[in-house]
Amino acid sequence: MQAVKFENDLYQDIVQEDFLDSYRNLTHKAVMALKWISTYCSQASYILTTDDDMIVNTFMLLKHLKFRDSYQMKQNNSIFCRVYESMDVFRDKNIKWYLSEKEYPPKKFPPFCSGS
């Protein structure tokens, strides 16, 4: 914890909120990021979020963004992601995405963006 405090004192590059950093709390982390982005990056044309286990093809990403810009296809508050539709809810307790029927009663998820 001392190393984290030292880095924050030196670079002021750590964003924190009061919740346990765990897989089950990823939603809290995502909301925290969106709040920080809306406060400190409101003039940014694009924001990219990704995971440490993902590879971004920056050449294709730039090509896509330039194409959108050249045809005035830019829209405010757009989200680009892989959308999952009609995915079954995971009921197997051995899977990290497990949800009990009490937590989430439906058998299928509504359409949602991939987290990566």
MMTF fields as JSON, N, C-alpha, C and O atoms, coordinates in Angstrom:
{
  "mmtfVersion": "1.0.0",
  "mmtfProducer": "UNKNOWN",
  "numBonds": 463,
  "numAtoms": 464,
  "numGroups": 116,
  "numChains": 1,
  "numModels": 1,
  "chainsPerModel": [1],
  "groupsPerChain": [116],
  "chainIdList": ["A"],
  "bondAtomList": [4, 2, 8, 6, 12, 10, 16, 14, 20, 18, 24, 22, 28, 26, 32, 30, 36, 34, 40, 38, 44, 42, 48, 46, 52, 50, 56, 54, 60, 58, 64, 62, 68, 66, 72, 70, 76, 74, 80, 78, 84, 82, 88, 86, 92, 90, 96, 94, 100, 98, 104, 102, 108, 106, 112, 110, 116, 114, 120, 118, 124, 122, 128, 126, 132, 130, 136, 134, 140, 138, 144, 142, 148, 146, 152, 150, 156, 154, 160, 158, 164, 162, 168, 166, 172, 170, 176, 174, 180, 178, 184, 182, 188, 186, 192, 190, 196, 194, 200, 198, 204, 202, 208, 206, 212, 210, 216, 214, 220, 218, 224, 222, 228, 226, 232, 230, 236, 234, 240, 238, 244, 242, 248, 246, 252, 250, 256, 254, 260, 258, 264, 262, 268, 266, 272, 270, 276, 274, 280, 278, 284, 282, 288, 286, 292, 290, 296, 294, 300, 298, 304, 302, 308, 306, 312, 310, 316, 314, 320, 318, 324, 322, 328, 326, 332, 330, 336, 334, 340, 338, 344, 342, 348, 346, 352, 350, 356, 354, 360, 358, 364, 362, 368, 366, 372, 370, 376, 374, 380, 378, 384, 382, 388, 386, 392, 390, 396, 394, 400, 398, 404, 402, 408, 406, 412, 410, 416, 414, 420, 418, 424, 422, 428, 426, 432, 430, 436, 434, 440, 438, 444, 442, 448, 446, 452, 450, 456, 454, 460, 458],
  "bondOrderList": [1, 1, 1, 1, 1, 1, 1, 1, 1, 1, 1, 1, 1, 1, 1, 1, 1, 1, 1, 1, 1, 1, 1, 1, 1, 1, 1, 1, 1, 1, 1, 1, 1, 1, 1, 1, 1, 1, 1, 1, 1, 1, 1, 1, 1, 1, 1, 1, 1, 1, 1, 1, 1, 1, 1, 1, 1, 1, 1, 1, 1, 1, 1, 1, 1, 1, 1, 1, 1, 1, 1, 1, 1, 1, 1, 1, 1, 1, 1, 1, 1, 1, 1, 1, 1, 1, 1, 1, 1, 1, 1, 1, 1, 1, 1, 1, 1, 1, 1, 1, 1, 1, 1, 1, 1, 1, 1, 1, 1, 1, 1, 1, 1, 1, 1],
  "groupList": [{"groupName": "MET", "atomNameList": ["N", "CA", "C", "O"], "elementList": ["N", "C", "C", "O"], "formalChargeList": [0, 0, 0, 0], "bondAtomList": [1, 0, 2, 1, 3, 2], "bondOrderList": [1, 1, 2], "singleLetterCode": "M", "chemCompType": "L-PEPTIDE LINKING"}, {"groupName": "GLN", "atomNameList": ["N", "CA", "C", "O"], "elementList": ["N", "C", "C", "O"], "formalChargeList": [0, 0, 0, 0], "bondAtomList": [1, 0, 2, 1, 3, 2], "bondOrderList": [1, 1, 2], "singleLetterCode": "Q", "chemCompType": "L-PEPTIDE LINKING"}, {"groupName": "ALA", "atomNameList": ["N", "CA", "C", "O"], "elementList": ["N", "C", "C", "O"], "formalChargeList": [0, 0, 0, 0], "bondAtomList": [1, 0, 2, 1, 3, 2], "bondOrderList": [1, 1, 2], "singleLetterCode": "A", "chemCompType": "L-PEPTIDE LINKING"}, {"groupName": "VAL", "atomNameList": ["N", "CA", "C", "O"], "elementList": ["N", "C", "C", "O"], "formalChargeList": [0, 0, 0, 0], "bondAtomList": [1, 0, 2, 1, 3, 2], "bondOrderList": [1, 1, 2], "singleLetterCode": "V", "chemCompType": "L-PEPTIDE LINKING"}, {"groupName": "LYS", "atomNameList": ["N", "CA", "C", "O"], "elementList": ["N", "C", "C", "O"], "formalChargeList": [0, 0, 0, 0], "bondAtomList": [1, 0, 2, 1, 3, 2], "bondOrderList": [1, 1, 2], "singleLetterCode": "K", "chemCompType": "L-PEPTIDE LINKING"}, {"groupName": "PHE", "atomNameList": ["N", "CA", "C", "O"], "elementList": ["N", "C", "C", "O"], "formalChargeList": [0, 0, 0, 0], "bondAtomList": [1, 0, 2, 1, 3, 2], "bondOrderList": [1, 1, 2], "singleLetterCode": "F", "chemCompType": "L-PEPTIDE LINKING"}, {"groupName": "GLU", "atomNameList": ["N", "CA", "C", "O"], "elementList": ["N", "C", "C", "O"], "formalChargeList": [0, 0, 0, 0], "bondAtomList": [1, 0, 2, 1, 3, 2], "bondOrderList": [1, 1, 2], "singleLetterCode": "E", "chemCompType": "L-PEPTIDE LINKING"}, {"groupName": "ASN", "atomNameList": ["N", "CA", "C", "O"], "elementList": ["N", "C", "C", "O"], "formalChargeList": [0, 0, 0, 0], "bondAtomList": [1, 0, 2, 1, 3, 2], "bondOrderList": [1, 1, 2], "singleLetterCode": "N", "chemCompType": "L-PEPTIDE LINKING"}, {"groupName": "ASP", "atomNameList": ["N", "CA", "C", "O"], "elementList": ["N", "C", "C", "O"], "formalChargeList": [0, 0, 0, 0], "bondAtomList": [1, 0, 2, 1, 3, 2], "bondOrderList": [1, 1, 2], "singleLetterCode": "D", "chemCompType": "L-PEPTIDE LINKING"}, {"groupName": "LEU", "atomNameList": ["N", "CA", "C", "O"], "elementList": ["N", "C", "C", "O"], "formalChargeList": [0, 0, 0, 0], "bondAtomList": [1, 0, 2, 1, 3, 2], "bondOrderList": [1, 1, 2], "singleLetterCode": "L", "chemCompType": "L-PEPTIDE LINKING"}, {"groupName": "TYR", "atomNameList": ["N", "CA", "C", "O"], "elementList": ["N", "C", "C", "O"], "formalChargeList": [0, 0, 0, 0], "bondAtomList": [1, 0, 2, 1, 3, 2], "bondOrderList": [1, 1, 2], "singleLetterCode": "Y", "chemCompType": "L-PEPTIDE LINKING"}, {"groupName": "ILE", "atomNameList": ["N", "CA", "C", "O"], "elementList": ["N", "C", "C", "O"], "formalChargeList": [0, 0, 0, 0], "bondAtomList": [1, 0, 2, 1, 3, 2], "bondOrderList": [1, 1, 2], "singleLetterCode": "I", "chemCompType": "L-PEPTIDE LINKING"}, {"groupName": "SER", "atomNameList": ["N", "CA", "C", "O"], "elementList": ["N", "C", "C", "O"], "formalChargeList": [0, 0, 0, 0], "bondAtomList": [1, 0, 2, 1, 3, 2], "bondOrderList": [1, 1, 2], "singleLetterCode": "S", "chemCompType": "L-PEPTIDE LINKING"}, {"groupName": "ARG", "atomNameList": ["N", "CA", "C", "O"], "elementList": ["N", "C", "C", "O"], "formalChargeList": [0, 0, 0, 0], "bondAtomList": [1, 0, 2, 1, 3, 2], "bondOrderList": [1, 1, 2], "singleLetterCode": "R", "chemCompType": "L-PEPTIDE LINKING"}, {"groupName": "THR", "atomNameList": ["N", "CA", "C", "O"], "elementList": ["N", "C", "C", "O"], "formalChargeList": [0, 0, 0, 0], "bondAtomList": [1, 0, 2, 1, 3, 2], "bondOrderList": [1, 1, 2], "singleLetterCode": "T", "chemCompType": "L-PEPTIDE LINKING"}, {"groupName": "HIS", "atomNameList": ["N", "CA", "C", "O"], "elementList": ["N", "C", "C", "O"], "formalChargeList": [0, 0, 0, 0], "bondAtomList": [1, 0, 2, 1, 3, 2], "bondOrderList": [1, 1, 2], "singleLetterCode": "H", "chemCompType": "L-PEPTIDE LINKING"}, {"groupName": "TRP", "atomNameList": ["N", "CA", "C", "O"], "elementList": ["N", "C", "C", "O"], "formalChargeList": [0, 0, 0, 0], "bondAtomList": [1, 0, 2, 1, 3, 2], "bondOrderList": [1, 1, 2], "singleLetterCode": "W", "chemCompType": "L-PEPTIDE LINKING"}, {"groupName": "CYS", "atomNameList": ["N", "CA", "C", "O"], "elementList": ["N", "C", "C", "O"], "formalChargeList": [0, 0, 0, 0], "bondAtomList": [1, 0, 2, 1, 3, 2], "bondOrderList": [1, 1, 2], "singleLetterCode": "C", "chemCompType": "L-PEPTIDE LINKING"}, {"groupName": "PRO", "atomNameList": ["N", "CA", "C", "O"], "elementList": ["N", "C", "C", "O"], "formalChargeList": [0, 0, 0, 0], "bondAtomList": [1, 0, 2, 1, 3, 2], "bondOrderList": [1, 1, 2], "singleLetterCode": "P", "chemCompType": "L-PEPTIDE LINKING"}, {"groupName": "GLY", "atomNameList": ["N", "CA", "C", "O"], "elementList": ["N", "C", "C", "O"], "formalChargeList": [0, 0, 0, 0], "bondAtomList": [1, 0, 2, 1, 3, 2], "bondOrderList": [1, 1, 2], "singleLetterCode": "G", "chemCompType": "PEPTIDE LINKING"}],
  "groupTypeList": [0, 1, 2, 3, 4, 5, 6, 7, 8, 9, 10, 1, 8, 11, 3, 1, 6, 8, 5, 9, 8, 12, 10, 13, 7, 9, 14, 15, 4, 2, 3, 0, 2, 9, 4, 16, 11, 12, 14, 10, 17, 12, 1, 2, 12, 10, 11, 9, 14, 14, 8, 8, 8, 0, 11, 3, 7, 14, 5, 0, 9, 9, 4, 15, 9, 4, 5, 13, 8, 12, 10, 1, 0, 4, 1, 7, 7, 12, 11, 5, 17, 13, 3, 10, 6, 12, 0, 8, 3, 5, 13, 8, 4, 7, 11, 4, 16, 10, 9, 12, 6, 4, 6, 10, 18, 18, 4, 4, 5, 18, 18, 5, 17, 12, 19, 12],
  "groupIdList": [1, 2, 3, 4, 5, 6, 7, 8, 9, 10, 11, 12, 13, 14, 15, 16, 17, 18, 19, 20, 21, 22, 23, 24, 25, 26, 27, 28, 29, 30, 31, 32, 33, 34, 35, 36, 37, 38, 39, 40, 41, 42, 43, 44, 45, 46, 47, 48, 49, 50, 51, 52, 53, 54, 55, 56, 57, 58, 59, 60, 61, 62, 63, 64, 65, 66, 67, 68, 69, 70, 71, 72, 73, 74, 75, 76, 77, 78, 79, 80, 81, 82, 83, 84, 85, 86, 87, 88, 89, 90, 91, 92, 93, 94, 95, 96, 97, 98, 99, 100, 101, 102, 103, 104, 105, 106, 107, 108, 109, 110, 111, 112, 113, 114, 115, 116],
  "secStructList": [7, 2, 2, 2, 2, 2, 2, 2, 2, 2, 2, 7, 7, 7, 7, 7, 7, 1, 1, 7, 7, 1, 4, 4, 4, 2, 2, 2, 2, 2, 2, 2, 2, 2, 2, 2, 2, 2, 2, 2, 7, 6, 6, 7, 1, 7, 7, 7, 7, 7, 7, 6, 6, 7, 7, 7, 7, 2, 2, 2, 2, 2, 2, 2, 2, 2, 2, 2, 2, 2, 6, 6, 7, 7, 7, 6, 6, 7, 7, 7, 7, 7, 3, 3, 7, 1, 7, 5, 7, 7, 7, 7, 6, 6, 1, 6, 6, 7, 7, 7, 6, 6, 6, 7, 7, 1, 1, 5, 7, 7, 1, 3, 3, 7, 7, 7],
  "xCoordList": [0.818, 0.0, 0.862, 0.466, 2.027, 2.94, 3.393, 3.524, 3.635, 4.068, 2.971, 3.259, 1.725, 0.599, 0.498, 0.3, 0.634, 0.586, 1.73, 1.538, 2.923, 4.081, 3.822, 4.072, 3.319, 3.042, 1.994, 2.141, 0.944, -0.101, 0.428, 0.088, 1.257, 1.849, 2.741, 2.762, 3.476, 4.432, 3.755, 4.044, 2.85, 2.269, 0.798, 0.294, 0.125, -1.311, -2.086, -2.906, -1.801, -2.403, -3.261, -3.529, -3.684, -4.481, -5.887, -6.069, -6.872, -8.277, -8.806, -8.678, -9.4, -9.867, -11.277, -11.688, -12.003, -13.278, -13.33, -12.474, -14.321, -14.408, -15.264, -16.458, -14.65, -15.288, -14.188, -13.06, -14.512, -13.556, -13.27, -14.197, -12.007, -11.617, -11.676, -10.731, -12.796, -12.997, -13.725, -14.294, -13.698, -14.363, -15.85, -16.41, -16.484, -17.925, -18.249, -19.409, -17.238, -17.461, -16.996, -16.788, -16.83, -16.386, -17.346, -16.921, -18.624, -19.589, -19.264, -19.335, -18.905, -18.528, -17.308, -17.239, -16.352, -15.142, -15.487, -14.95, -16.372, -16.771, -17.507, -17.257, -18.408, -19.136, -18.167, -18.283, -17.212, -16.198, -15.435, -15.201, -15.05, -14.312, -15.159, -14.659, -16.424, -17.302, -17.5, -17.539, -17.624, -17.746, -16.475, -16.544, -15.312, -14.038, -13.89, -13.491, -14.213, -14.115, -15.037, -14.624, -16.272, -17.202, -16.769, -17.081, -16.061, -15.584, -14.314, -14.206, -13.347, -12.019, -11.705, -10.685, -12.567, -12.284, -13.475, -13.693, -14.231, -15.476, -15.256, -16.177, -14.067, -13.786, -13.168, -12.944, -12.898, -12.274, -13.233, -14.43, -12.696, -13.523, -13.851, -14.96, -12.889, -13.069, -12.416, -11.426, -12.983, -12.423, -12.367, -13.333, -11.249, -11.1, -10.875, -9.991, -11.668, -11.403, -11.153, -11.789, -10.238, -9.908, -9.327, -9.152, -9.033, -8.462, -7.002, -6.533, -6.293, -4.867, -4.615, -3.484, -5.648, -5.476, -6.037, -6.291, -6.229, -6.751, -5.686, -4.786, -5.806, -4.932, -5.817, -6.823, -5.439, -6.192, -5.415, -4.241, -6.072, -5.462, -5.616, -6.62, -4.617, -4.715, -4.82, -5.447, -4.217, -4.299, -5.74, -6.226, -6.42, -7.821, -8.732, -9.699, -8.423, -9.217, -9.142, -10.168, -7.938, -7.776, -8.454, -9.073, -8.338, -8.995, -10.509, -11.15, -11.064, -12.504, -12.914, -13.91, -12.162, -12.506, -12.369, -13.194, -11.329, -11.162, -12.297, -12.781, -12.724, -13.848, -15.109, -15.822, -15.371, -16.559, -16.479, -17.459, -15.312, -15.146, -15.292, -15.889, -14.752, -14.787, -16.206, -16.491, -17.077, -18.463, -19.422, -20.621, -18.887, -19.692, -20.618, -21.766, -20.109, -20.899, -20.739, -21.295, -19.984, -19.707, -21.001, -21.739, -21.256, -22.429, -21.96, -21.021, -22.608, -22.277, -22.762, -23.795, -22.009, -22.39, -22.573, -23.457, -21.762, -21.81, -20.935, -19.904, -21.355, -20.562, -20.368, -21.329, -19.123, -18.807, -18.322, -17.395, -18.947, -18.585, -19.138, -19.941, -18.691, -19.308, -20.552, -20.475, -21.696, -22.958, -23.312, -23.325, -23.596, -24.089, -25.608, -26.153, -26.284, -27.742, -28.213, -27.622, -29.267, -29.901, -28.928, -29.027, -27.999, -27.047, -27.69, -28.345, -27.489, -28.004, -27.28, -26.091, -28.012, -27.419, -26.665, -27.141, -25.497, -24.672, -25.173, -25.128, -25.647, -26.174, -25.226, -25.496, -24.141, -23.151, -22.279, -21.583, -22.312, -21.574, -20.064, -19.349, -19.567, -18.122, -17.62, -16.419, -18.51, -18.138, -18.078, -18.946, -17.049, -16.886, -18.018, -18.197, -18.78, -19.897, -21.222, -22.291, -21.143, -22.334, -23.233, -22.763, -24.535, -25.55, -26.666, -27.186, -27.023, -28.135, -29.45, -29.504, -30.498, -31.816, -32.297, -33.059, -31.854, -32.215, -31.578, -32.216, -30.302, -29.606, -30.179, -30.325, -30.501, -30.989, -31.942, -31.485, -33.257, -34.228, -34.351, -34.527, -34.266, -34.459, -33.436, -32.346, -33.806, -32.907, -31.931, -30.901, -32.257, -31.398, -31.089, -31.87, -29.911, -29.549, -30.168, -30.373, -30.467, -30.828, -29.565, -28.472, -29.667, -28.447, -27.495, -27.921, -26.191, -25.207, -23.869, -23.567, -23.073, -21.726, -20.763, -20.836, -19.866, -18.784, -17.97, -17.811, -17.463, -16.66, -15.231, -14.458, -14.859, -13.466, -13.391, -12.299],
  "yCoordList": [-1.195, 0.0, 1.26, 2.292, 1.168, 2.315, 2.696, 3.88, 1.685, 1.95, 2.668, 3.552, 2.291, 2.938, 4.397, 5.286, 4.639, 6.016, 6.836, 7.992, 6.24, 6.948, 7.332, 8.469, 6.377, 6.675, 7.774, 8.688, 7.682, 8.698, 10.074, 11.081, 10.116, 11.394, 11.964, 13.173, 11.086, 11.516, 11.917, 12.979, 11.058, 11.266, 11.7, 12.211, 11.502, 11.793, 11.149, 11.792, 9.854, 9.151, 7.956, 7.069, 7.929, 6.809, 7.303, 8.283, 6.606, 6.932, 5.9, 4.698, 6.359, 5.446, 5.803, 6.963, 4.77, 4.935, 3.887, 3.005, 3.981, 3.124, 1.885, 1.87, 0.851, -0.455, -1.498, -1.173, -2.741, -3.837, -4.121, -4.323, -4.137, -4.426, -5.935, -6.656, -6.398, -7.826, -8.02, -7.079, -9.246, -9.535, -9.198, -8.662, -9.509, -9.262, -7.766, -7.381, -6.922, -5.476, -4.736, -3.523, -5.438, -4.781, -3.681, -2.691, -3.85, -2.812, -1.508, -0.431, -1.613, -0.404, 0.267, 1.491, -0.56, -0.014, 0.676, 1.741, 0.075, 0.67, 1.989, 2.96, 2.03, 3.27, 4.342, 5.505, 3.957, 4.896, 5.488, 6.696, 4.644, 5.114, 6.078, 7.111, 5.757, 6.637, 7.987, 9.023, 7.977, 9.252, 10.078, 11.284, 9.433, 10.142, 10.701, 11.851, 9.884, 10.314, 11.506, 12.477, 11.442, 12.548, 13.831, 14.926, 13.71, 14.89, 15.468, 16.682, 14.606, 15.074, 14.963, 15.481, 14.297, 14.108, 14.531, 13.974, 15.486, 15.846, 16.377, 16.337, 16.871, 17.401, 16.354, 16.635, 15.173, 14.134, 13.681, 13.518, 13.481, 12.986, 11.514, 11.078, 10.751, 9.313, 8.882, 9.466, 7.856, 7.228, 5.732, 5.158, 5.107, 3.661, 3.038, 3.46, 2.043, 1.247, -0.176, -0.656, -0.834, -2.207, -2.91, -2.294, -4.173, -4.967, -5.268, -5.149, -5.66, -5.959, -7.243, -7.501, -8.041, -9.273, -9.144, -10.151, -7.923, -7.675, -7.021, -6.342, -7.238, -6.589, -5.713, -6.176, -4.451, -3.517, -3.307, -2.936, -3.544, -3.273, -1.774, -1.326, -1.011, 0.448, 0.95, 1.98, 0.237, 0.651, 0.568, 1.494, -0.534, -0.678, 0.272, 0.801, 0.481, 1.409, 2.819, 3.478, 3.28, 4.615, 4.716, 5.733, 3.662, 3.65, 3.794, 4.558, 3.069, 3.129, 4.53, 5.073, 5.11, 6.439, 7.513, 8.423, 7.412, 8.382, 8.262, 9.272, 7.038, 6.818, 7.477, 8.175, 7.252, 7.861, 9.381, 10.045, 9.931, 11.39, 11.963, 13.026, 11.27, 11.797, 11.839, 12.634, 11.009, 10.996, 11.608, 11.332, 12.425, 13.079, 12.087, 12.404, 10.911, 9.895, 9.983, 9.177, 10.956, 11.095, 11.412, 12.327, 10.653, 10.878, 11.01, 10.336, 11.868, 11.989, 10.765, 10.181, 10.397, 9.315, 7.969, 7.198, 7.68, 6.383, 5.39, 5.754, 4.144, 3.065, 2.018, 1.588, 1.609, 0.567, -0.647, -0.555, -1.764, -2.975, -4.187, -4.067, -5.335, -6.577, -6.784, -6.796, -6.947, -7.112, -8.594, -9.289, -9.055, -10.417, -10.357, -9.515, -11.262, -11.298, -12.697, -13.691, -12.769, -14.04, -15.002, -16.213, -14.481, -15.354, -15.931, -15.219, -17.232, -17.881, -17.36, -17.041, -17.279, -16.916, -18.138, -19.266, -17.913, -19.006, -19.423, -18.641, -20.651, -21.167, -22.16, -22.616, -22.495, -23.42, -22.667, -21.722, -23.078, -22.392, -22.423, -21.659, -23.285, -23.386, -22.402, -22.336, -21.654, -20.69, -19.298, -18.929, -18.528, -17.215, -16.249, -15.267, -16.493, -15.622, -16.104, -15.622, -17.048, -17.623, -16.548, -15.63, -16.684, -15.852, -16.767, -17.585, -16.628, -17.418, -16.854, -15.719, -17.656, -17.176, -16.039, -15.179, -16.034, -14.936, -13.624, -12.572, -13.699, -12.498, -11.997, -10.794, -12.95, -12.582, -13.674, -14.675, -13.511, -14.566, -14.979, -16.17, -14.058, -14.512, -15.573, -15.664, -16.365, -17.408, -16.881, -17.5, -15.736, -15.134, -13.692, -13.021, -13.235, -11.832, -10.999, -11.498, -9.742, -8.841, -8.562, -8.884, -7.982, -7.657, -6.809, -5.892, -7.136, -6.384, -6.349, -7.208, -5.339, -5.201, -6.15, -6.358, -6.718, -7.514, -6.628, -5.433, -7.215, -6.451, -6.25, -5.597, -6.791, -6.65, -5.926, -5.719],
  "zCoordList": [0.0, 0.0, 0.0, -0.541, 0.602, 0.643, -0.766, -1.078, -1.624, -2.998, -3.786, -4.593, -3.552, -4.233, -3.793, -4.621, -2.496, -1.985, -2.567, -2.946, -2.641, -3.195, -4.656, -5.057, -5.447, -6.859, -6.99, -7.802, -6.193, -6.27, -5.865, -6.487, -4.827, -4.408, -5.507, -5.736, -6.182, -7.198, -8.513, -9.066, -9.01, -10.344, -10.332, -11.332, -9.227, -9.12, -10.274, -10.929, -10.503, -11.641, -11.218, -12.029, -9.977, -9.494, -9.173, -8.451, -9.722, -9.478, -8.492, -8.724, -7.391, -6.35, -5.901, -5.926, -5.49, -4.795, -3.703, -3.637, -2.857, -1.683, -1.956, -1.654, -2.528, -2.685, -2.818, -3.188, -2.52, -2.618, -4.09, -4.873, -4.466, -5.846, -6.053, -5.734, -6.591, -6.816, -8.143, -8.697, -8.64, -9.91, -9.842, -10.798, -8.724, -8.579, -8.519, -8.666, -8.305, -8.231, -9.484, -9.436, -10.596, -11.827, -12.278, -12.874, -11.999, -12.364, -11.648, -12.24, -10.365, -9.611, -10.247, -10.353, -10.665, -11.294, -12.617, -12.92, -13.396, -14.68, -14.469, -15.183, -13.499, -13.206, -12.719, -13.105, -11.873, -11.401, -12.584, -12.634, -13.529, -14.711, -15.534, -15.98, -15.739, -16.517, -15.829, -16.493, -14.511, -13.781, -13.944, -14.183, -13.815, -13.937, -15.358, -15.543, -16.345, -17.748, -18.011, -18.646, -17.532, -17.789, -17.084, -17.552, -15.976, -15.245, -15.85, -16.023, -16.176, -16.565, -18.057, -18.512, -18.816, -20.25, -21.103, -22.179, -20.644, -21.33, -22.743, -23.56, -23.047, -24.387, -25.323, -26.5, -24.817, -25.643, -26.738, -26.503, -27.929, -29.036, -28.862, -29.171, -28.369, -28.19, -26.89, -26.449, -26.288, -25.095, -25.387, -25.89, -25.077, -25.25, -23.89, -23.144, -23.569, -22.374, -22.84, -23.779, -22.185, -22.544, -21.329, -20.278, -21.463, -20.375, -20.658, -21.79, -19.611, -19.762, -20.554, -20.965, -20.769, -21.54, -22.96, -23.621, -23.42, -24.761, -25.633, -25.139, -26.931, -27.908, -28.787, -29.325, -28.929, -29.767, -31.058, -31.032, -32.182, -33.477, -33.723, -34.276, -33.307, -33.378, -34.815, -35.063, -35.76, -37.165, -37.668, -38.317, -37.369, -37.786, -37.006, -37.554, -35.742, -34.942, -35.519, -35.683, -35.827, -36.411, -37.774, -38.09, -38.579, -39.891, -39.721, -40.442, -38.782, -38.516, -38.05, -38.529, -37.13, -36.61, -37.684, -37.761, -38.516, -39.605, -40.616, -41.127, -40.907, -41.817, -41.264, -41.984, -39.995, -39.366, -39.429, -39.768, -39.103, -39.111, -40.519, -40.695, -41.522, -42.888, -43.453, -44.348, -42.95, -43.418, -42.394, -42.411, -41.519, -40.482, -39.77, -39.459, -39.526, -38.846, -37.33, -36.584, -36.899, -35.478, -34.728, -35.094, -33.693, -32.856, -31.414, -30.991, -30.681, -29.267, -28.512, -28.837, -27.515, -26.608, -27.302, -26.928, -28.294, -28.969, -28.223, -27.656, -28.232, -27.645, -28.725, -29.364, -28.928, -29.9, -29.122, -28.317, -29.367, -28.632, -29.372, -30.297, -28.942, -29.41, -28.559, -27.331, -29.209, -28.49, -28.429, -29.445, -27.229, -27.036, -26.918, -26.205, -27.625, -27.587, -27.217, -27.639, -26.437, -26.041, -25.378, -25.571, -24.605, -23.918, -22.657, -21.895, -22.454, -21.253, -20.019, -20.066, -18.921, -17.634, -17.117, -17.245, -16.537, -16.027, -14.647, -13.697, -14.547, -13.279, -12.614, -11.503, -13.262, -12.698, -11.696, -12.067, -10.435, -9.363, -9.555, -8.907, -10.426, -10.66, -11.717, -11.978, -12.313, -13.353, -12.727, -11.936, -13.085, -12.438, -12.76, -12.04, -13.804, -14.172, -13.574, -13.949, -12.65, -12.025, -11.418, -10.747, -11.668, -11.02, -10.53, -11.289, -9.278, -8.747, -9.289, -9.761, -9.213, -9.649, -8.756, -9.197, -7.503, -6.599, -7.067, -7.041, -7.497, -7.973, -9.296, -9.513, -10.177, -11.512, -11.993, -12.544, -11.801, -12.124, -13.592, -13.849, -14.585, -15.973, -16.399, -15.834, -17.4, -17.905, -18.942, -19.208, -19.526, -20.555, -20.171, -19.496, -20.631, -20.443, -21.555, -22.661, -21.276, -22.376, -23.188, -22.721, -24.371, -25.134, -24.284, -23.582, -24.361, -23.582, -24.299, -25.128, -23.965, -24.529, -23.839, -22.628, -24.618, -24.056, -23.122, -23.369, -22.063, -21.11, -21.549, -20.848, -22.689, -23.142, -24.468, -24.997]
}
